[in-house]
Amino acid sequence: MPPAGPQRPWWLLCLAAALVLSPARASVAASCSVAADCDDQNPCTDDACDPQLGCVHANNTAPCDDGNACTTDDRCQDGRCVGGPRLNCDDANPCTDDICDPARGCLHANNSAPCTDGNGCTTGDVCHGGVCVGGDTASGCSACEAVATIPPEGGTFVGETAGPSWLESACGGAAAPERVYSWTPAASGVAVISTCGDGTSFETVLSLRRDRCETGAEVACNETGCGAGNRGSRITVPVTAGQTSFIVVDGAGDAQGTYSLTVVPPSKCGNGVREASEQCDGADSARCPSGQCGSDCKCVPPPGGLPDLVPEIADVSFARAATVDPGDVAEGCAESTSGVDLLRFTVRALNLGTADYVLGDPQCPAPCSAHPLETCGNPEFMCSPAAGHNHGHYSNFARYELLDAHGQATVVGHKQGFCLLDNLCDHHHYTCAYQGLSAGCGDVYSAALGCQYLDVTAVPPGDYVLRVTLDPFGRIEELDPTNNVATLPVTIPPPPPPPCDPATCVDDDPCTLDHCAIDGCHHDPLTGFDAVVCAVQGGEPSACAGESMPAAAGRRLARARTLIEAARAAGAPGRARSLVARAVRSLRRASRRSRRVASPACAAAFRTLVDDARARAERWLAGA
């Protein structure tokens, strides 16, 4: 037995036992001199130096930061920081899509959703630039009652002029309907306003008035300016920051129709204020990753370069009453696994920049197929259950939209995540296990993959625009963030006619073959000798009901029928030709005898019958 040592206090023995039995609650180190020696860099433990036990780390419940910007009121629990309630990012603006990015917090991206601008004189209002812009003029309202307000940064707006004329410009438009927009620029300088482009279907007149719609001073007017062969107009006009102007889209003469209006606000590079399409301006360079602004008001790339993501759309097709994988429905891409109409398309995401776009390891649970929709270790990824995927997807990388003639998003896709990897280049550095896009490479999402479509089941047939936007929330630092959108005109075809009933497909014409097909009833003309036989079958025309037919005409027609029936039964081709030739002569004589019919209507109908039969017989003789 070892010699007895110094006795330790009972409470120290209890503490030592607790540390051994409850390692999750505290831990000890070999030795220490002061408490500072025991700092484990964990805010969720209280660190102390015990002369007998060494360093002691006791778990606490202190406030902490779990590193996720989307959680609030984080607290320590069992020695680690646990996130609290989710951050509410709803900005109460129907014209923005709101998300919470774990690294950046709340982000808001402008959308093209339907909205209400509060003006009962506009219809089909649509979000643009984060605000609701009034649509077309409602019935019974004047152009100035239906003024639509557009954002200070301008943009492109589509609409249609219709109804009576309310305003007249100095260069035309007295008889044509007009559409009026209210615009208050944020900067002073020269603005360019135009209706140039394919979106304008008529000869426009464009003008601008100051301060008031009906009585404001007109300071610019033009019905040309877009080049030869273009029906649009362009005005270049000085504007003042904070002063409201009224832009009038009118027509030459009484012209009216659809238009596309583009408003480009003033921009003066070098005034120290970022305006219009400028990336920066002098000291106003907070949006530049390098923090430096060039003399051309574009950001100076950092020494290592930057990626530049550009989308492409291809392989568009329409599938009616399609079937999709249950994983697609779970991800919200389709409403049902069957009977859905799909607009499928391929998307290519190209990196045309000077540096790789690196996302790294998603840190997803393995296998992802067993954890559908579960957030991965990197909270910007989730396990996608869609068909052909079942791996980690980088959330909100792209947005798919179907826009109507007014620029309103009628459908917004739910396939928002991607596994980004190299497959449009010779080297494949990035994979789904370690994601990214090499400079000069691209990723392809084929139209055949799950969720690579828009569910257009409830969309009316017509012409639309398919729009694909990469990085809609502006999370990626790029060389050029203005080239992240691709558009393509598409058409939703009308639905096929309902299935036909064979009983209702009979047209009472003995010379057609009546049958049902997927696109409705078909009445195919008989061919060959059947086309001759059918013409002489049946009785007299309905127009001759109750008429007394000349005996000679009836005998000639009956004789022709007998000869044609004999020809059908004849075994030798020569014999059949001879019989049909005799039938032609009988039909010719029957046609002449029809002139003796008392009723002109009956005479015409009888003559039509025998002449058609004769023509069919002659065509058969010519080809036999």
C-alpha positions as CSV (number, residue, x, y, z in Angstrom):
1,M,0.0,0.0,0.0
2,P,1.4,3.4,-0.9
3,P,2.1,5.8,1.9
4,A,-0.7,8.1,2.8
5,G,-0.4,11.5,1.2
6,P,-1.9,14.8,2.1
7,Q,-5.7,14.8,2.4
8,R,-7.6,16.9,-0.3
9,P,-10.8,18.8,0.5
10,W,-14.0,16.9,-0.2
11,W,-15.3,19.5,-2.6
12,L,-12.2,19.2,-4.7
13,L,-12.6,15.4,-5.0
14,C,-16.3,16.0,-6.0
15,L,-15.2,18.5,-8.7
16,A,-12.6,16.1,-10.0
17,A,-15.2,13.3,-10.2
18,A,-17.6,15.6,-12.0
19,L,-14.9,16.5,-14.6
20,V,-14.2,12.9,-15.3
21,L,-17.8,11.8,-15.4
22,S,-19.1,14.8,-17.4
23,P,-16.5,15.6,-20.0
24,A,-19.1,17.5,-22.1
25,R,-19.6,19.9,-19.3
26,A,-16.0,20.8,-18.4
27,S,-12.4,19.7,-19.0
28,V,-9.0,20.1,-17.3
29,A,-5.4,20.6,-18.5
30,A,-2.2,19.4,-16.9
31,S,-1.0,22.6,-15.3
32,C,-1.3,26.3,-15.2
33,S,-0.1,29.3,-13.3
34,V,-2.8,31.9,-14.0
35,A,-6.2,31.9,-15.5
36,A,-4.9,33.4,-18.7
37,D,-3.0,30.2,-19.3
38,C,-6.3,28.4,-19.6
39,D,-8.0,30.4,-22.3
40,D,-9.4,27.8,-24.8
41,Q,-10.7,30.5,-27.2
42,N,-14.3,29.1,-26.6
43,P,-16.7,31.8,-25.5
44,C,-19.0,29.0,-24.3
45,T,-16.7,27.9,-21.5
46,D,-15.6,29.8,-18.3
47,D,-11.9,29.1,-17.9
48,A,-10.1,28.9,-14.5
49,C,-6.8,27.8,-13.1
50,D,-7.0,25.4,-10.2
51,P,-3.7,24.8,-8.3
52,Q,-4.5,21.1,-7.8
53,L,-6.3,20.2,-11.1
54,G,-4.8,22.7,-13.5
55,C,-7.1,24.4,-16.1
56,V,-10.8,24.0,-15.6
57,H,-13.3,24.8,-18.4
58,A,-16.9,24.9,-17.3
59,N,-19.7,25.2,-19.9
60,N,-21.8,28.4,-19.7
61,T,-25.0,29.8,-21.2
62,A,-23.6,33.2,-22.3
63,P,-24.7,35.1,-25.4
64,C,-22.6,34.2,-28.4
65,D,-22.3,34.3,-32.2
66,D,-22.8,31.1,-34.1
67,G,-21.3,32.6,-37.3
68,N,-24.6,32.4,-39.1
69,A,-26.0,35.8,-40.0
70,C,-29.5,34.3,-40.2
71,T,-29.9,33.5,-36.6
72,T,-30.7,35.8,-33.7
73,D,-30.2,35.6,-29.9
74,D,-27.6,32.9,-30.1
75,R,-26.7,31.2,-26.8
76,C,-24.1,28.8,-25.5
77,Q,-25.3,25.3,-24.9
78,D,-23.2,22.3,-23.9
79,G,-20.0,24.1,-24.7
80,R,-20.9,25.3,-28.2
81,C,-22.8,28.3,-29.6
82,V,-26.4,27.4,-30.7
83,G,-28.3,29.6,-33.1
84,G,-31.5,31.2,-32.0
85,P,-34.7,32.1,-33.9
86,R,-34.4,32.8,-37.7
87,L,-33.9,36.4,-38.8
88,N,-37.0,37.8,-40.4
89,C,-35.9,39.3,-43.8
90,D,-39.4,40.3,-45.1
91,D,-39.1,43.9,-46.0
92,A,-42.9,44.1,-46.7
93,N,-42.2,45.1,-50.3
94,P,-44.0,42.9,-52.8
95,C,-41.5,44.0,-55.5
96,T,-38.5,42.3,-53.9
97,D,-37.6,38.7,-53.2
98,D,-36.2,38.4,-49.7
99,I,-33.7,35.8,-48.5
100,C,-31.3,35.4,-45.6
101,D,-27.7,34.6,-46.6
102,P,-25.8,32.9,-43.8
103,A,-22.7,35.0,-44.5
104,R,-24.4,38.3,-45.4
105,G,-27.7,38.4,-43.7
106,C,-30.8,39.8,-45.3
107,L,-30.7,40.3,-49.1
108,H,-33.4,41.7,-51.4
109,A,-33.6,41.2,-55.1
110,N,-36.0,43.2,-57.3
111,N,-38.6,41.1,-59.1
112,S,-41.2,41.4,-61.8
113,A,-44.2,40.2,-59.8
114,P,-47.7,41.5,-60.4
115,C,-48.6,44.3,-58.0
116,T,-51.0,47.2,-57.3
117,D,-49.8,50.8,-57.6
118,G,-52.9,52.1,-55.8
119,N,-54.2,53.8,-58.9
120,G,-57.5,52.5,-60.1
121,C,-56.9,53.9,-63.6
122,T,-54.0,51.4,-64.3
123,T,-54.3,47.7,-65.1
124,G,-51.7,45.0,-65.2
125,D,-49.3,46.7,-62.8
126,V,-45.9,45.1,-62.6
127,C,-42.9,45.4,-60.3
128,H,-39.8,47.1,-61.7
129,G,-36.7,48.3,-60.0
130,G,-38.2,47.5,-56.6
131,V,-41.3,49.6,-57.1
132,C,-44.8,49.0,-58.5
133,V,-45.2,50.5,-61.9
134,G,-48.7,51.1,-63.3
135,G,-49.8,49.1,-66.3
136,D,-52.1,50.1,-69.2
137,T,-54.8,52.7,-69.0
138,A,-58.1,51.4,-67.6
139,S,-61.3,51.9,-69.5
140,G,-62.9,55.3,-68.9
141,C,-59.7,56.9,-67.6
142,S,-57.7,59.6,-69.2
143,A,-54.0,59.3,-69.9
144,C,-53.1,61.7,-67.1
145,E,-55.4,59.9,-64.7
146,A,-53.4,56.7,-65.5
147,V,-49.9,58.1,-65.0
148,A,-47.4,55.3,-64.0
149,T,-44.5,56.3,-61.8
150,I,-41.2,54.7,-62.7
151,P,-38.1,54.5,-60.4
152,P,-35.3,57.2,-60.4
153,E,-32.9,54.7,-62.0
154,G,-35.1,54.4,-65.0
155,G,-35.2,51.1,-66.9
156,T,-37.2,49.4,-69.7
157,F,-41.0,49.3,-69.6
158,V,-43.4,47.7,-72.0
159,G,-47.0,48.6,-72.6
160,E,-49.8,49.2,-75.1
161,T,-51.6,52.4,-76.2
162,A,-55.3,52.1,-76.8
163,G,-58.5,54.1,-76.6
164,P,-59.1,57.8,-77.2
165,S,-56.5,60.5,-77.6
166,W,-56.1,62.8,-74.6
167,L,-52.9,64.8,-75.3
168,E,-51.2,66.3,-78.3
169,S,-47.5,66.9,-78.7
170,A,-45.8,69.6,-80.8
171,C,-44.5,66.9,-83.2
172,G,-47.7,64.9,-83.6
173,G,-50.0,62.5,-81.8
174,A,-53.3,64.5,-82.0
175,A,-55.4,61.5,-83.0
176,A,-53.6,58.6,-81.3
177,P,-54.0,57.3,-77.8
178,E,-51.0,57.8,-75.4
179,R,-49.4,56.4,-72.3
180,V,-47.9,58.7,-69.7
181,Y,-45.1,58.0,-67.1
182,S,-44.0,60.1,-64.2
183,W,-40.2,60.2,-63.6
184,T,-38.2,62.0,-60.9
185,P,-34.5,61.5,-61.6
186,A,-32.0,61.4,-58.7
187,A,-29.2,63.1,-60.7
188,S,-29.0,66.1,-63.0
189,G,-27.7,65.9,-66.5
190,V,-28.7,64.6,-69.9
191,A,-31.2,61.7,-70.0
192,V,-31.8,59.5,-73.1
193,I,-35.4,58.3,-73.5
194,S,-36.4,56.0,-76.4
195,T,-38.9,53.5,-77.8
196,C,-36.4,52.0,-80.2
197,G,-36.2,48.3,-80.7
198,D,-38.3,45.3,-81.7
199,G,-40.7,45.8,-78.8
200,T,-42.3,48.7,-80.5
201,S,-45.0,47.8,-83.1
202,F,-46.1,51.2,-84.4
203,E,-44.8,54.7,-85.4
204,T,-44.3,56.4,-82.0
205,V,-44.1,60.1,-81.0
206,L,-42.1,60.6,-77.8
207,S,-42.3,63.8,-75.7
208,L,-41.4,65.1,-72.2
209,R,-43.3,67.7,-70.1
210,R,-42.2,69.4,-66.9
211,D,-44.1,69.4,-63.6
212,R,-47.6,68.6,-64.7
213,C,-49.2,66.1,-67.1
214,E,-51.8,68.0,-68.9
215,T,-50.5,71.6,-68.8
216,G,-46.8,71.2,-68.1
217,A,-44.4,72.8,-70.5
218,E,-43.2,70.5,-73.3
219,V,-39.4,70.6,-73.5
220,A,-38.7,67.8,-76.0
221,C,-40.6,66.0,-78.8
222,N,-39.5,63.6,-81.6
223,E,-41.0,61.0,-83.8
224,T,-37.7,59.6,-85.2
225,G,-34.2,59.2,-83.9
226,C,-33.9,55.4,-83.9
227,G,-32.4,54.9,-87.3
228,A,-33.7,53.9,-90.7
229,G,-36.5,51.4,-90.7
230,N,-37.1,51.7,-87.0
231,R,-40.6,52.8,-85.9
232,G,-39.4,54.1,-82.5
233,S,-38.5,57.5,-81.3
234,R,-35.7,59.0,-79.2
235,I,-35.2,62.2,-77.2
236,T,-32.1,63.4,-75.5
237,V,-33.1,66.0,-72.8
238,P,-31.6,67.7,-69.8
239,V,-33.2,66.8,-66.5
240,T,-32.8,68.1,-62.9
241,A,-32.5,66.0,-59.9
242,G,-35.7,66.0,-57.8
243,Q,-37.8,67.6,-60.6
244,T,-40.7,65.5,-61.9
245,S,-41.1,65.1,-65.6
246,F,-43.9,63.4,-67.6
247,I,-42.9,61.1,-70.5
248,V,-45.6,60.7,-73.1
249,V,-45.6,57.8,-75.5
250,D,-47.9,58.7,-78.4
251,G,-48.5,57.7,-82.0
252,A,-47.9,59.3,-85.4
253,G,-51.3,60.1,-86.9
254,D,-53.7,57.6,-85.3
255,A,-51.1,54.9,-84.8
256,Q,-51.3,52.7,-81.7
257,G,-50.0,49.4,-80.4
258,T,-47.4,47.8,-78.2
259,Y,-44.1,49.6,-77.3
260,S,-40.9,49.2,-75.2
261,L,-39.8,52.4,-73.4
262,T,-36.3,52.7,-72.2
263,V,-35.3,55.5,-69.8
264,V,-31.5,56.1,-69.2
265,P,-30.9,58.6,-66.4
266,P,-28.0,61.1,-66.5
267,S,-24.5,59.9,-65.7
268,K,-21.4,62.0,-65.3
269,C,-18.2,60.0,-64.6
270,G,-15.9,62.0,-62.4
271,N,-18.4,63.8,-60.2
272,G,-17.8,61.5,-57.2
273,V,-21.3,60.1,-57.3
274,R,-22.2,56.6,-58.7
275,E,-25.0,57.1,-61.2
276,A,-27.0,55.1,-63.8
277,S,-24.8,52.2,-65.1
278,E,-21.6,53.3,-63.4
279,Q,-20.0,50.7,-61.1
280,C,-18.3,53.4,-59.1
281,D,-17.2,57.1,-59.3
282,G,-14.1,58.3,-57.5
283,A,-14.4,57.8,-53.8
284,D,-17.8,56.2,-54.2
285,S,-16.3,52.8,-54.6
286,A,-17.8,50.7,-51.8
287,R,-19.2,48.2,-54.3
288,C,-15.8,47.5,-55.8
289,P,-14.2,44.3,-54.4
290,S,-10.8,46.0,-54.6
291,G,-12.0,49.3,-53.1
292,Q,-10.6,51.1,-56.1
293,C,-12.4,52.9,-58.9
294,G,-11.0,53.5,-62.4
295,S,-11.1,56.8,-64.3
296,D,-13.8,55.1,-66.5
297,C,-16.1,54.7,-63.4
298,K,-15.6,50.9,-63.5
299,C,-14.2,49.0,-60.6
300,V,-10.5,48.1,-60.7
301,P,-10.3,44.3,-60.4
302,P,-8.2,43.0,-57.5
303,P,-4.7,41.6,-58.4
304,G,-6.0,38.0,-58.5
305,G,-8.8,38.9,-60.9
306,L,-12.5,38.2,-60.6
307,P,-15.0,35.7,-62.1
308,D,-17.6,36.9,-64.5
309,L,-20.7,34.7,-64.8
310,V,-22.8,34.8,-68.0
311,P,-25.9,32.6,-68.7
312,E,-27.1,31.0,-71.9
313,I,-30.4,29.4,-72.7
314,A,-30.8,26.5,-75.2
315,D,-32.9,23.5,-76.2
316,V,-36.3,24.9,-75.3
317,S,-39.2,22.5,-75.7
318,F,-42.8,22.1,-74.5
319,A,-44.2,19.0,-73.0
320,R,-47.9,18.6,-72.3
321,A,-49.4,16.3,-69.6
322,A,-45.9,15.3,-68.5
323,T,-44.7,13.1,-65.6
324,V,-42.1,14.2,-63.1
325,D,-40.2,12.6,-60.3
326,P,-41.6,12.9,-56.7
327,G,-38.3,14.7,-55.8
328,D,-39.2,17.5,-58.2
329,V,-42.5,18.0,-56.4
330,A,-40.8,17.9,-53.0
331,E,-38.5,20.7,-54.1
332,G,-41.5,22.7,-55.3
333,C,-40.6,22.7,-59.0
334,A,-44.0,21.1,-60.1
335,E,-47.4,20.9,-58.6
336,S,-47.9,17.2,-59.3
337,T,-46.1,14.2,-60.4
338,S,-48.3,13.7,-63.5
339,G,-50.5,15.7,-65.9
340,V,-48.3,18.8,-65.8
341,D,-47.3,21.1,-68.7
342,L,-43.6,21.8,-68.7
343,L,-41.4,24.3,-70.5
344,R,-38.0,22.6,-70.5
345,F,-34.7,24.3,-71.3
346,T,-31.0,24.0,-70.9
347,V,-29.0,26.6,-69.0
348,R,-25.3,27.1,-69.3
349,A,-23.5,29.1,-66.7
350,L,-20.2,30.4,-68.1
351,N,-17.3,31.9,-66.2
352,L,-15.8,34.5,-68.7
353,G,-13.8,36.2,-66.0
354,T,-10.1,36.2,-65.0
355,A,-10.4,34.1,-61.8
356,D,-12.1,31.0,-60.6
357,Y,-15.4,31.2,-58.8
358,V,-14.8,29.0,-55.7
359,L,-17.5,27.7,-53.4
360,G,-15.7,24.7,-51.9
361,D,-17.0,21.7,-50.0
362,P,-20.7,21.9,-49.3
363,Q,-20.3,19.6,-46.3
364,C,-23.5,17.8,-46.9
365,P,-24.7,14.7,-45.0
366,A,-23.9,11.5,-46.9
367,P,-25.7,10.3,-48.8
368,C,-27.8,13.4,-49.8
369,S,-30.5,11.1,-51.1
370,A,-31.3,10.1,-47.5
371,H,-31.5,13.8,-46.3
372,P,-33.8,15.5,-48.8
373,L,-34.0,19.3,-48.4
374,E,-31.6,19.2,-45.4
375,T,-29.3,22.1,-45.0
376,C,-25.6,21.1,-45.4
377,G,-22.7,21.9,-43.1
378,N,-22.1,24.9,-45.3
379,P,-25.5,26.5,-44.8
380,E,-25.5,28.0,-48.3
381,F,-26.1,24.5,-49.6
382,M,-28.9,22.0,-49.3
383,C,-29.5,18.4,-50.4
384,S,-31.6,18.5,-53.6
385,P,-34.1,15.6,-54.0
386,A,-34.9,16.5,-57.6
387,A,-34.5,13.8,-60.3
388,G,-30.9,13.3,-61.5
389,H,-29.5,15.3,-58.6
390,N,-29.4,14.0,-55.0
391,H,-26.4,16.1,-54.2
392,G,-25.6,19.5,-52.6
393,H,-27.0,22.5,-54.3
394,Y,-25.8,26.1,-53.9
395,S,-29.1,27.9,-53.0
396,N,-30.4,30.9,-54.9
397,F,-27.8,30.7,-57.6
398,A,-30.2,31.3,-60.4
399,R,-33.8,32.5,-61.0
400,Y,-36.0,31.3,-63.8
401,E,-39.0,33.4,-64.9
402,L,-41.7,33.5,-67.6
403,L,-42.6,37.1,-68.5
404,D,-45.8,38.1,-70.3
405,A,-46.3,40.9,-72.8
406,H,-46.2,43.5,-70.0
407,G,-43.0,42.2,-68.5
408,Q,-44.9,40.6,-65.6
409,A,-43.6,37.3,-64.2
410,T,-46.4,34.8,-64.7
411,V,-44.3,31.9,-63.5
412,V,-41.2,31.8,-61.3
413,G,-39.2,28.6,-61.2
414,H,-38.4,26.8,-57.9
415,K,-35.2,25.2,-59.1
416,Q,-32.9,27.8,-57.5
417,G,-29.9,25.7,-56.5
418,F,-27.1,24.3,-58.5
419,C,-24.2,22.0,-58.1
420,L,-21.5,24.1,-59.8
421,L,-18.8,22.2,-61.6
422,D,-16.5,22.3,-64.6
423,N,-17.9,20.5,-67.7
424,L,-17.5,23.0,-70.6
425,C,-13.7,22.9,-70.7
426,D,-10.8,20.5,-71.0
427,H,-9.9,20.5,-67.3
428,H,-12.4,19.6,-64.6
429,H,-11.1,21.0,-61.4
430,Y,-14.4,21.5,-59.6
431,T,-16.9,18.8,-58.9
432,C,-20.1,18.4,-56.8
433,A,-17.8,17.5,-53.8
434,Y,-15.8,20.7,-54.1
435,Q,-17.8,23.2,-56.1
436,G,-16.9,26.1,-58.3
437,L,-16.3,27.3,-61.9
438,S,-12.8,27.7,-63.3
439,A,-12.1,30.8,-65.4
440,G,-12.9,29.9,-69.0
441,C,-15.1,27.0,-68.0
442,G,-18.9,26.6,-67.8
443,D,-21.5,24.3,-66.2
444,V,-24.4,22.9,-68.1
445,Y,-27.8,22.0,-66.7
446,S,-29.5,19.9,-69.4
447,A,-33.2,20.3,-70.1
448,A,-33.7,16.6,-69.3
449,L,-32.7,17.0,-65.6
450,G,-35.2,17.3,-62.8
451,C,-36.5,20.8,-62.1
452,Q,-34.9,22.1,-65.2
453,Y,-38.2,23.6,-66.4
454,L,-41.0,25.9,-65.6
455,D,-44.4,24.4,-64.7
456,V,-46.7,26.2,-67.1
457,T,-49.8,24.1,-66.5
458,A,-52.1,27.1,-65.8
459,V,-50.5,29.5,-68.2
460,P,-52.7,30.6,-71.2
461,P,-51.3,30.0,-74.6
462,G,-49.4,32.8,-76.3
463,D,-46.0,34.5,-76.7
464,Y,-43.8,35.0,-73.6
465,V,-40.2,35.7,-72.7
466,L,-38.1,33.2,-70.8
467,R,-35.6,35.0,-68.5
468,V,-32.7,33.4,-66.6
469,T,-30.8,35.4,-64.0
470,L,-27.6,34.3,-62.4
471,D,-26.8,35.5,-58.9
472,P,-30.1,37.5,-58.6
473,F,-29.2,38.6,-55.0
474,G,-25.8,40.0,-55.9
475,R,-23.7,37.8,-53.6
476,I,-20.9,37.1,-56.1
477,E,-18.1,39.6,-56.7
478,E,-17.7,39.8,-60.5
479,L,-16.0,41.8,-63.2
480,D,-19.4,42.7,-64.7
481,P,-22.6,42.2,-62.8
482,T,-24.7,43.6,-65.7
483,N,-24.4,40.5,-67.9
484,N,-26.0,38.0,-65.6
485,V,-29.3,37.9,-67.5
486,A,-30.3,35.9,-70.6
487,T,-33.7,36.1,-72.3
488,L,-35.4,34.1,-75.1
489,P,-38.8,34.5,-76.7
490,V,-41.0,31.4,-76.3
491,T,-44.5,30.3,-77.2
492,I,-46.9,28.3,-75.2
493,P,-49.0,26.4,-77.7
494,P,-52.8,26.1,-77.4
495,P,-54.2,22.9,-76.0
496,P,-55.2,20.2,-78.4
497,P,-58.9,19.8,-79.2
498,P,-60.9,17.5,-77.0
499,P,-61.0,13.8,-78.1
500,C,-63.6,13.1,-80.7
501,D,-66.4,10.6,-80.7
502,P,-66.4,8.3,-83.7
503,A,-70.2,8.4,-83.8
504,T,-70.0,12.2,-84.4
505,C,-67.3,12.1,-87.0
506,V,-69.6,10.9,-89.8
507,D,-69.9,13.6,-92.5
508,D,-72.5,11.8,-94.7
509,D,-70.1,12.0,-97.7
510,P,-69.7,8.5,-99.1
511,C,-66.4,9.5,-100.7
512,T,-64.5,10.2,-97.5
513,L,-63.1,7.8,-94.9
514,D,-64.2,9.2,-91.5
515,H,-62.2,8.5,-88.4
516,C,-61.0,9.9,-85.0
517,A,-57.4,11.1,-84.2
518,I,-55.8,12.8,-81.3
519,D,-56.3,16.2,-82.9
520,G,-60.0,15.6,-83.7
521,C,-62.1,14.2,-86.6
522,H,-60.6,13.4,-89.9
523,H,-62.4,13.0,-93.3
524,D,-59.8,11.5,-95.7
525,P,-60.9,11.4,-99.4
526,L,-61.2,7.8,-100.8
527,T,-58.6,6.9,-103.4
528,G,-58.3,4.5,-106.3
529,F,-61.4,2.7,-107.6
530,D,-63.2,3.3,-104.3
531,A,-63.2,7.0,-105.2
532,V,-65.2,6.1,-108.4
533,V,-67.6,3.6,-106.7
534,C,-68.6,6.0,-103.9
535,A,-69.7,8.7,-106.3
536,V,-72.5,6.7,-107.8
537,Q,-73.7,5.0,-104.6
538,G,-76.8,6.2,-102.9
539,G,-80.0,7.7,-104.2
540,E,-80.9,11.0,-105.8
541,P,-79.7,14.4,-104.4
542,S,-81.7,15.8,-101.4
543,A,-82.6,18.8,-103.6
544,C,-84.6,16.5,-105.9
545,A,-86.8,15.1,-103.1
546,G,-90.4,15.1,-104.5
547,E,-89.3,16.0,-108.1
548,S,-90.2,14.0,-111.1
549,M,-86.9,13.0,-112.8
550,P,-86.8,12.6,-116.6
551,A,-86.8,8.8,-117.2
552,A,-83.9,9.0,-119.6
553,A,-81.7,10.8,-117.0
554,G,-82.5,8.2,-114.4
555,R,-81.9,5.3,-116.8
556,R,-78.5,6.7,-117.8
557,L,-77.4,7.1,-114.1
558,A,-78.7,3.6,-113.2
559,R,-76.8,2.2,-116.2
560,A,-73.6,3.9,-115.1
561,R,-73.9,2.4,-111.6
562,T,-74.4,-1.1,-113.0
563,L,-71.3,-0.8,-115.3
564,I,-69.1,0.5,-112.4
565,E,-70.2,-2.3,-110.1
566,A,-69.5,-4.8,-112.9
567,A,-66.0,-3.2,-113.4
568,R,-65.3,-3.7,-109.6
569,A,-66.2,-7.4,-109.9
570,A,-64.3,-7.9,-113.2
571,G,-61.1,-9.9,-112.9
572,A,-59.3,-8.7,-116.0
573,P,-58.0,-5.1,-115.9
574,G,-58.8,-4.6,-119.6
575,R,-62.4,-5.6,-119.0
576,A,-62.7,-3.2,-116.0
577,R,-61.4,-0.3,-118.2
578,S,-63.9,-1.1,-120.9
579,L,-66.8,-1.1,-118.4
580,V,-65.7,2.2,-116.8
581,A,-65.4,3.8,-120.2
582,R,-69.0,2.8,-121.0
583,A,-70.1,4.2,-117.6
584,V,-68.4,7.6,-118.4
585,R,-70.5,7.8,-121.6
586,S,-73.7,7.0,-119.7
587,L,-72.9,9.7,-117.1
588,R,-72.2,12.3,-119.8
589,R,-75.6,11.6,-121.3
590,A,-77.3,11.6,-117.9
591,S,-75.8,15.1,-117.3
592,R,-77.3,16.4,-120.6
593,R,-80.7,14.9,-119.7
594,S,-80.7,16.8,-116.4
595,R,-81.5,20.0,-118.2
596,R,-85.1,18.7,-118.5
597,V,-85.6,18.7,-114.8
598,A,-88.3,21.3,-113.9
599,S,-86.6,22.6,-110.6
600,P,-83.3,24.5,-111.3
601,A,-82.0,23.5,-107.8
602,C,-82.6,19.8,-108.5
603,A,-81.2,20.1,-112.0
604,A,-78.0,21.7,-110.6
605,A,-77.6,19.1,-107.8
606,F,-78.2,16.1,-110.2
607,R,-75.8,17.5,-112.7
608,T,-73.1,18.0,-110.0
609,L,-73.6,14.4,-108.9
610,V,-73.1,12.9,-112.3
611,D,-70.4,15.3,-113.4
612,D,-68.4,14.4,-110.2
613,A,-68.8,10.7,-110.8
614,R,-67.7,11.1,-114.5
615,A,-64.7,13.2,-113.5
616,R,-63.6,10.5,-110.9
617,A,-64.1,7.7,-113.5
618,E,-62.0,9.6,-116.1
619,R,-59.2,10.2,-113.6
620,W,-59.2,6.5,-112.8
621,L,-59.0,5.6,-116.5
622,A,-56.1,8.1,-116.9
623,G,-54.1,6.4,-114.1
624,A,-55.2,2.8,-114.6
